[in-house]
Amino acid sequence: MQVKIEKAGINGEGIGYIDRKPVFIDGVLPYEIAEIRITETNEKYMKGELLRLVKPSPFRVEAPCPVQHECGGCALMIASVPHQEKLKLDNLKQSLIKYMGDVDFRLIKPMVSNPVPLGYRNMLKLPVKSEKGKLVSGLYSTNTNHFVKADHCLIHSDGLETVKTAVLACLDDHHEEAFSFESMNGIRYIILRGFETQFQLTLVVGNNVLSDDVINDLMKVPGIASVYLSVNTDRHSHDPFGPILIHKAGLKTIPVFLNGLRYELSPTAFFQLNTVQASALFTKIVNLVKIEDVVLDAYCGVGAMSLLMAKKAKKVIGLEINKESVKAAIENAEINKITNVDFSSGDVQKVLPLVLKTEKISVLVMDPPRSGLSAPMIETLLNSNIPHLIYVSCNPSTLAKNMAELKKKYEIVSLTPFDLFTQSPLCEVIADLRLIKSV
């Protein structure tokens, strides 16, 4: 069966139509003609498997990764980087049309390109398995438990991959085994975060205890600055980190330097995975803030954006539901000697009305999870009458849904897309929203 691919989906898959019913196919690009086999069908859609390309796209390239077609992490690696950016912009536009109707696309600024399309990630989280008596790392195929061995992931920094290989070799030297649910022992995941020459290692394990000899030898791996263990025996956990995190050796936090500030990060602290593009993203946000502004950073994490804005704004208030992140944000403010910022813990939709009683907030910055803003949070914002909203989104679909509600009181001034995750379909967008004065 042949089908013409009409557009790309939000996960990078191709979408064609058979008898007006959409069919989703991995590994194809818009306007290609593909021979496929239907693998799943229901009342609303079908899924298909690519058998061969009848007419390839002129923008198709050969993926440099040998397991790209299996792991699912880099769905757009089959397209040239400029065409990847076009597909991301197309998805943003489709989301705006779907949820907001008539939108002036002139409000969308040019894509901020990633100058480092490979080797840009500063963190890896990889499952570990045993193969021929050796530990190997890889990935699980999208939405499956199928393990795909990947000796070298091209979007990780070279430093991460070098240290990862050395860590696995060290564990092999000590005859450590991969985790199994039968024994509830072994190495389940390797997690590495690194900037330049310092790397923070977390090994996710079962109920087993790594000996001091193993820990000491891991600390001898060039670049390793700290070693943590995280215990996770949950069969259904989607997060590699378990509920228990144990510091075993070295530094408790590692530093990252960004836009003139220093941040100390624990293994579980959230930080943008692309350091270079994070710098560009934060610079754009700071440029939207004025020196007289009182800014509320609604999902402040460890204070990365808050502290940068505090260097320019009159005052910044950071809210974060995670108490450990708030503690880290306060410490980061002290490290950088920034005093015009206050951090506190709490659910922003509950705390915001209280803050507005004592502070005249002129700008609210929000960088919510991929699921976007909750309905109560949107209602809180609409009742707040804050003059200026800066919405940082990693999901154009939920951004468009949320803006469809916010447009009752706010108008879009600009939408600036950033390519933070080249080779993947993900796109970061900064939405600049202003209160409509007549409302």
Secondary structure as UniProt FT lines:
FT   STRAND          2..8
FT   TURN            10..11
FT   STRAND          14..18
FT   TURN            19..20
FT   STRAND          21..25
FT   TURN            26..27
FT   TURN            30..31
FT   STRAND          33..41
FT   STRAND          46..55
FT   TURN            58..59
FT   TURN            66..67
FT   HELIX           68..71
FT   TURN            73..78
FT   HELIX           81..100
FT   HELIX           105..107
FT   STRAND          123..131
FT   TURN            132..133
FT   STRAND          134..140
FT   TURN            142..143
FT   STRAND          147..149
FT   TURN            154..155
FT   HELIX           158..173
FT   TURN            174..175
FT   TURN            181..184
FT   STRAND          187..195
FT   TURN            196..197
FT   STRAND          198..205
FT   HELIX           212..219
FT   TURN            222..223
FT   STRAND          224..231
FT   TURN            235..236
FT   STRAND          244..250
FT   STRAND          254..258
FT   TURN            259..260
FT   STRAND          261..265
FT   TURN            267..268
FT   HELIX           275..288
FT   TURN            291..292
FT   STRAND          294..297
FT   TURN            298..299
FT   TURN            301..302
FT   HELIX           304..310
FT   TURN            311..312
FT   STRAND          315..320
FT   HELIX           323..335
FT   TURN            336..337
FT   STRAND          341..345
FT   HELIX           348..358
FT   STRAND          363..366
FT   TURN            370..371
FT   HELIX           375..384
FT   STRAND          388..393
FT   HELIX           396..406
FT   TURN            407..409
FT   STRAND          410..418
FT   TURN            422..423
FT   STRAND          428..435
FT   TURN            437..438
//
